[in-house]
């Protein structure tokens, strides 16, 4: 019995000890250390929540301490919100008597949602600070966020609570048609460079209308959103050569997360879809990135001109063309889960001075794919009347970056002239690059173009590249994708060679 009694007393002591909440703490003396003295939350659009950022707080002393208060200086009115070691405090703004053990640390996670009117009108910065303790022991960590104003375009809400829809591929999807006489935004078919645009759902271009993007326009698509150019509608992108790294005259399509963490993440929005019957499209100086599919063409209606265009980080395709008619100059595509350029179900194509590179991590993707058939289509085959590549680079991280998928049910006409091509050895008659002069002329096979930085989508070359001065003058486009004059004989690809930065 005595043994059981001792065990009972010991267990009771342990239980009482485990219920203590004071930890014999001492008051904080203002000697906290921080992982940073300023937390910069990346740029956000007005009234769109930021990502979550963290601050680590250290107690270097030998004592368990109690911090009387951790709060935002603007208190409950602050547009920032915090959690402190998993606690929400008073609306994420004020936390009292926070314990921090000796030689230990705690995490503070910070977010914000602010309007442009909350920011400083001269620099559009919204600021606050986290205060630790008060009086002589006061310590502070600054918070800084750039708030960007924008034009928001989105489906209207119907009286029954449902969202406005448009039809794509026979399905009703969240979307709306751009209105040239909208009561709030004015002409929604004209995208200017005055403010960036944020699109929710699919923005549709109505029949017999043209959507125009002026030089310097910035368009940000929310998750699951895109642009739909409908039957008999047109698209005109009128970007121009930029003189600084800010790409001030480039038209840019990307997602609506502005934080640096999202700068190269694929699949943040859907696609730009050109429906059958849409026509007279012109694209110049467009940078498109982080979509599922960049440009999706479904029509041979009229020639589509694509010039000086960069497409990066697409989950499926950079350009997917079904029986389309495209003339392309100075196009650069990198990172696509299936193919950078995929021309299927026939069509008519001409690409000159383009760089099709694919460094997507995997083994089944291509830089360029050509086909004259489409599963499930009626008829299943369609003539590929032309697919010409002049002074181009077709390269990537796999052994076979060029793919031909021929169906004998329709013609399949193609030719590569003065191209650098990556393709492992093959006995297939379609891939005899040195002896098949009907389809291949002056092919540089399996030599490294030595791009400047593939991981950052910098596909520039220098004089050490195998593509240097290997082009045919007969196909030259006088200026490259950046507006730089090409030398003679020209380099292959979209970029004129230059010395890389040291």
C-alpha positions in Angstrom: 0.0 0.0 0.0 2.8 2.4 0.9 4.3 1.8 -2.6 1.0 2.7 -4.3 0.6 5.8 -2.1 4.1 7.1 -3.2 3.3 6.5 -6.8 -0.1 8.3 -6.4 1.6 11.4 -4.8 4.3 11.4 -7.5 1.7 11.3 -10.3 -0.3 14.0 -8.7 2.8 16.2 -8.5 3.5 15.6 -12.2 0.0 16.5 -13.1 0.0 19.7 -11.1 3.3 20.7 -12.6 2.0 20.1 -16.2 -0.9 22.5 -15.5 1.3 25.4 -14.6 0.9 28.4 -16.9 3.3 30.9 -15.4 6.6 29.0 -16.1 8.1 31.3 -13.5 8.6 34.0 -16.2 10.2 37.4 -15.8 9.2 40.5 -17.5 10.7 41.2 -20.9 13.5 43.7 -20.8 13.6 44.8 -24.4 16.3 42.5 -25.5 14.4 40.5 -28.1 16.2 39.6 -31.4 14.4 39.4 -34.8 15.1 37.6 -38.0 14.6 40.9 -39.8 14.0 44.5 -38.8 11.6 45.2 -41.7 9.1 42.8 -43.2 8.5 43.6 -46.9 5.3 42.2 -48.1 5.4 42.0 -51.9 3.2 44.2 -54.1 -0.5 43.4 -54.0 -3.5 44.7 -55.8 -6.0 46.7 -53.8 -8.3 44.6 -51.7 -6.6 41.3 -52.7 -5.1 39.5 -49.8 -1.3 39.0 -49.7 0.7 35.9 -49.2 1.7 35.0 -45.7 5.1 36.3 -44.5 7.0 35.3 -41.4 9.0 37.0 -38.7 11.0 35.0 -36.1 11.5 36.4 -32.6 14.3 35.1 -30.4 14.8 35.1 -26.6 18.6 34.8 -26.2 18.5 35.2 -22.5 18.7 32.5 -19.8 15.3 33.4 -18.5 11.8 32.5 -19.5 10.1 35.8 -20.3 6.7 37.3 -20.6 6.2 39.9 -23.3 3.4 42.1 -21.9 2.1 43.1 -25.3 2.7 42.4 -29.0 0.6 44.6 -31.2 0.2 46.5 -34.4 0.9 50.2 -34.0 -2.4 51.1 -35.8 -4.2 48.7 -33.5 -7.6 47.3 -34.6 -7.6 49.8 -37.5 -4.5 48.2 -39.1 -4.9 46.5 -42.4 -2.3 43.9 -41.4 -3.2 40.8 -39.4 -1.0 38.4 -37.5 -0.8 35.1 -35.8 1.7 34.7 -32.9 2.7 31.1 -32.3 -0.6 29.9 -33.7 -2.7 32.4 -31.6 -5.0 34.9 -33.2 -5.2 37.3 -30.3 -7.6 40.2 -30.6 -8.5 40.0 -34.3 -4.9 39.3 -35.2 -3.9 42.8 -34.0 -3.2 42.7 -30.3 -1.6 39.9 -28.1 -1.2 40.1 -24.3 1.3 38.4 -22.0 3.0 36.2 -24.6 5.4 33.7 -23.0 8.8 33.0 -24.7 11.1 30.4 -23.0 14.8 30.9 -22.5 17.0 30.3 -25.6 13.8 29.8 -27.6 11.9 31.5 -30.4 8.4 32.1 -31.7 7.0 32.7 -35.2 4.8 35.6 -36.2 2.9 35.2 -39.5 1.8 38.4 -41.2 -0.8 39.1 -44.0 -2.5 42.2 -45.3 -5.5 43.2 -47.4 -5.6 47.0 -48.1 -7.2 49.4 -50.5 -5.3 52.0 -52.6 -6.9 54.7 -50.4 -5.1 53.2 -47.4 -1.7 53.8 -48.9 0.5 56.9 -49.0 -0.7 58.8 -52.0 2.9 59.8 -53.1 4.4 56.3 -53.2 1.4 53.9 -52.7 3.1 52.2 -49.7 1.0 51.0 -46.9 3.0 50.8 -43.7 2.6 49.8 -40.0 4.9 48.3 -37.4 4.8 45.4 -34.9 5.4 46.7 -31.4 6.9 44.5 -28.7 6.4 45.8 -25.1 6.2 49.5 -24.4 7.9 52.5 -22.8 11.7 52.0 -22.2 11.4 48.3 -23.4 9.6 49.1 -26.7 11.0 47.3 -29.7 9.6 47.6 -33.3 9.7 45.8 -36.6 8.5 47.7 -39.6 5.9 46.4 -42.1 5.9 47.7 -45.7 3.5 46.8 -48.6 3.1 48.4 -52.0 -0.5 48.6 -53.0 -1.3 48.8 -56.7 -4.5 50.2 -58.1 -6.2 48.3 -60.9 -9.2 47.9 -63.1 -11.2 44.8 -62.0 -13.2 43.0 -64.6 -15.4 40.1 -63.5 -18.7 38.3 -64.1 -21.7 40.1 -62.7 -23.9 38.4 -60.0 -27.4 37.5 -61.1 -30.4 38.2 -58.9 -30.6 34.6 -57.9 -27.0 34.7 -56.6 -25.4 32.8 -59.5 -22.6 34.3 -61.5 -22.8 35.5 -65.1 -21.7 32.7 -67.6 -20.5 32.4 -71.2 -20.3 29.3 -73.4 -16.9 27.8 -74.2 -16.7 24.3 -75.8 -20.4 23.8 -75.1 -20.0 24.4 -71.4 -21.2 27.3 -69.3 -18.2 28.8 -67.5 -17.9 31.8 -65.2 -17.3 34.7 -67.6 -18.6 37.9 -69.2 -18.4 39.8 -72.5 -16.3 42.9 -72.6 -18.5 46.0 -73.1 -17.3 49.0 -75.1 -19.9 51.1 -73.2 -19.6 49.8 -69.7 -21.1 52.2 -67.1 -18.1 51.8 -64.7 -15.0 51.1 -66.8 -15.9 52.8 -70.1 -14.6 50.9 -73.2 -13.5 47.5 -71.9 -12.4 46.5 -75.4 -9.5 48.9 -75.1 -6.8 48.0 -72.6 -4.5 50.9 -71.9 -1.3 51.3 -69.9 -2.9 53.7 -67.4 -3.7 51.0 -64.8 -3.2 47.2 -64.7 -6.2 45.0 -65.3 -7.3 42.1 -63.1 -9.7 39.6 -64.8 -11.9 37.1 -62.9 -13.5 34.3 -65.0 -13.2 34.4 -68.8 -13.4 37.8 -70.5 -15.1 37.3 -73.8 -14.7 39.4 -77.0 -18.2 39.7 -78.6 -18.9 38.8 -82.2 -17.7 41.3 -84.8 -15.8 43.2 -82.1 -12.0 43.7 -81.7 -10.2 43.9 -78.4 -7.0 46.0 -78.5 -4.1 46.1 -76.1 -2.0 49.3 -76.2 1.8 49.3 -75.6 2.6 48.8 -71.9 -0.8 47.2 -71.0 -0.6 44.8 -68.0 -3.3 42.1 -67.7 -3.4 39.9 -64.7 -5.7 36.8 -64.7 -7.1 35.3 -61.5 -6.9 31.5 -61.0 -9.1 29.7 -63.5 -9.5 32.8 -65.7 -8.6 33.6 -69.3 -9.4 35.5 -72.4 -11.9 34.2 -75.0 -11.9 35.6 -78.5 -15.3 34.4 -79.9 -16.7 33.8 -83.4 -16.0 36.6 -85.8 -14.1 38.5 -83.1 -10.5 39.8 -83.3 -7.5 40.5 -81.1 -4.9 43.2 -81.6 -1.8 43.4 -79.3 0.2 46.5 -80.1 3.2 46.2 -77.9 6.5 47.9 -78.9 10.2 47.8 -78.2 11.1 48.6 -74.6 14.3 50.5 -73.7 14.6 49.4 -70.0 14.3 46.1 -68.0 10.9 47.3 -66.8 9.5 46.3 -70.3 7.6 49.5 -70.3 6.1 49.1 -73.8 5.7 45.3 -73.7 2.1 43.9 -73.2 2.2 41.4 -70.4 -0.3 38.6 -69.6 0.3 36.8 -66.3 -1.4 35.8 -63.0 -2.7 38.2 -60.4 -0.2 37.2 -57.6 2.5 39.8 -57.7 4.7 38.3 -55.0 8.1 37.2 -56.2 7.4 33.7 -55.1 4.8 33.4 -57.9 7.0 35.0 -60.7 7.7 31.6 -62.4 5.0 29.2 -61.2 3.1 27.6 -64.0 -0.7 27.2 -64.1 -1.8 30.3 -62.3 -4.4 31.0 -65.0 -6.0 29.3 -68.0 -5.4 30.5 -71.5 -6.1 32.9 -74.4 -8.6 31.0 -76.6 -9.2 32.0 -80.3 -12.5 30.3 -81.3 -13.3 29.0 -84.8 -14.4 31.9 -86.9 -12.3 34.4 -85.1 -10.1 36.3 -87.5 -7.6 39.1 -88.2 -5.4 38.6 -85.1 -2.1 40.5 -84.7 0.2 40.0 -81.7 3.4 42.1 -81.3 5.6 42.4 -78.3 3.6 40.2 -75.9 5.1 38.5 -72.9 2.8 35.7 -71.6 3.7 33.5 -68.7 2.4 31.0 -66.1 -0.7 29.8 -67.8 -2.1 26.3 -68.5 -1.9 26.9 -72.3 -0.6 30.3 -73.6 -2.3 30.8 -76.9 -4.8 28.4 -78.2 -5.9 28.8 -81.9 -8.8 26.8 -83.3 -9.4 28.3 -86.7 -7.8 28.7 -90.2 -10.0 31.8 -90.8 -7.2 34.2 -91.6 -3.5 34.5 -91.1 -2.5 35.1 -87.5 0.6 37.2 -87.1 2.7 36.7 -84.0 5.9 38.8 -83.7 8.4 39.5 -80.9 6.5 37.4 -78.4 7.7 35.5 -75.4 5.8 32.6 -73.8 7.0 30.9 -70.6 6.0 28.4 -67.9 2.9 26.8 -69.3 1.5 23.6 -67.8 0.5 22.2 -71.2 1.4 24.2 -74.3 3.0 27.5 -75.1 1.1 27.7 -78.4 -1.5 25.1 -79.4 -2.8 25.5 -82.9 -5.5 23.3 -84.5 -5.7 23.7 -88.3 -4.6 27.3 -87.9 -2.7 29.7 -90.3 0.1 31.4 -88.4 3.0 33.5 -89.5 5.5 33.8 -86.6 8.7 35.9 -86.3 11.0 36.4 -83.3 9.0 34.1 -80.9 10.7 32.6 -77.8 9.0 29.8 -75.9 10.4 27.9 -72.9 9.0 25.5 -70.3 5.8 23.7 -71.3 4.5 20.4 -69.9 3.5 18.9 -73.2 5.0 21.0 -76.0 6.2 24.6 -76.5 4.7 24.7 -80.0 2.1 22.1 -81.0 0.5 22.4 -84.5 -2.1 19.7 -84.8 -4.9 18.8 -87.2 -3.0 20.3 -90.1 -2.9 24.0 -91.0 -0.4 26.4 -92.5 2.6 27.7 -90.6 5.7 29.7 -91.1 8.2 30.5 -88.3 11.3 32.5 -88.8 14.0 33.4 -86.3 12.2 31.7 -83.4 13.6 29.9 -80.3 11.6 26.9 -79.2 13.2 25.5 -76.1 11.7 23.2 -73.6 13.3 22.5 -70.2 10.2 21.3 -68.5 11.2 18.5 -66.0 10.0 15.3 -67.6 10.6 12.9 -70.5 7.5 13.1 -72.7 7.4 16.8 -73.8 8.7 18.4 -77.0 9.9 21.9 -78.1 8.0 21.4 -81.4 5.2 19.0 -82.3 3.6 18.7 -85.8 0.6 16.6 -86.6 -2.1 16.3 -89.4 -4.7 14.5 -87.2 -6.8 15.0 -84.1 -8.3 12.2 -82.1 -12.1 12.5 -82.0 -12.3 15.0 -84.9 -14.4 14.4 -87.9 -12.7 13.9 -90.2 -9.8 12.7 -88.1 -7.2 14.1 -90.5 -6.6 17.5 -92.0 -3.9 18.6 -94.5 -0.8 20.2 -93.2 -0.2 22.3 -96.2 2.9 24.0 -94.9 5.1 24.0 -91.8 8.3 25.9 -92.5 11.0 26.8 -89.9 13.7 29.2 -91.0 16.8 30.2 -88.9 15.2 28.7 -85.8 16.5 26.9 -82.7 14.6 23.8 -81.5 16.2 22.6 -78.3 15.5 21.4 -74.7 16.4 19.1 -71.9 15.3 15.8 -73.5 17.0 13.9 -76.3 14.1 14.3 -78.7 12.7 17.9 -78.9 11.2 17.6 -82.4 8.2 15.4 -83.1 6.3 14.5 -86.3 3.0 12.7 -86.1 2.0 11.8 -89.7 -1.3 10.3 -90.8 -1.5 9.1 -94.4 -5.1 10.3 -94.6 -3.9 13.9 -95.4 -0.9 15.7 -96.8 2.0 16.5 -94.5 4.3 19.2 -95.9 7.1 20.6 -93.8 10.6 22.0 -94.2 13.4 23.1 -91.8 16.0 25.5 -93.2 19.2 26.6 -91.3 17.9 25.4 -87.9 19.7 24.1 -84.8 17.9 21.0 -83.7 18.1 18.6 -80.8 17.2 15.0 -81.8 18.8 11.8 -80.8 19.7 9.2 -83.4 16.9 7.5 -85.3 16.5 5.1 -88.3 13.1 6.5 -89.0 13.0 7.9 -92.5 11.2 11.1 -91.3 14.2 12.1 -89.2 17.2 11.9 -91.6 18.4 15.4 -91.1 21.6 15.1 -93.2 20.3 13.2 -96.2 16.7 14.2 -96.6 17.1 17.5 -98.5 13.4 17.7 -99.3 12.7 18.5 -95.7 16.0 19.5 -94.1 18.6 22.0 -95.2 21.7 23.0 -93.3 20.7 21.5 -90.0 23.0 21.8 -87.0 22.2 18.7 -85.0 22.6 18.2 -81.2 25.0 21.2 -80.6 24.4 23.3 -77.5 23.1 26.8 -78.2 24.5 27.9 -74.8 21.6 30.0 -73.7 22.4 32.6 -71.1 20.1 31.4 -68.3 17.4 28.8 -69.2 16.0 28.6 -65.7 15.2 32.3 -65.8 13.9 32.2 -69.4 16.9 34.1 -70.7 17.4 32.5 -74.1 20.0 34.9 -75.3 23.2 33.6 -77.0 26.7 34.9 -77.4 29.5 34.3 -79.9 30.4 30.9 -78.4 27.0 29.5 -79.3 26.6 26.9 -82.0 23.8 29.1 -83.4 26.1 32.1 -83.9 26.2 33.4 -87.5 24.6 30.1 -88.8 21.5 31.7 -90.4 20.6 32.1 -94.0 20.5 35.8 -95.1 17.6 35.0 -97.4 15.3 34.5 -94.4 16.6 37.3 -92.2 14.2 39.4 -90.0 16.2 42.7 -89.8 15.7 43.2 -86.1 15.5 40.7 -83.3 12.9 40.2 -80.5 14.5 43.1 -78.5 14.7 45.5 -81.5 18.4 44.9 -82.0 19.7 45.0 -85.6 20.8 41.6 -86.8 24.3 41.1 -88.3 25.0 39.2 -91.5 25.1 36.2 -91.6 22.4 36.2 -89.0 22.4 34.2 -85.8 19.7 31.5 -85.3 16.8 32.0 -83.0 14.9 35.0 -81.7 18.0 36.9 -80.2 20.9 38.6 -81.8 24.0 37.4 -80.1 25.8 39.7 -77.6 28.4 39.3 -74.8 26.9 38.1 -71.6 27.1 40.2 -68.4 30.2 39.4 -66.3 
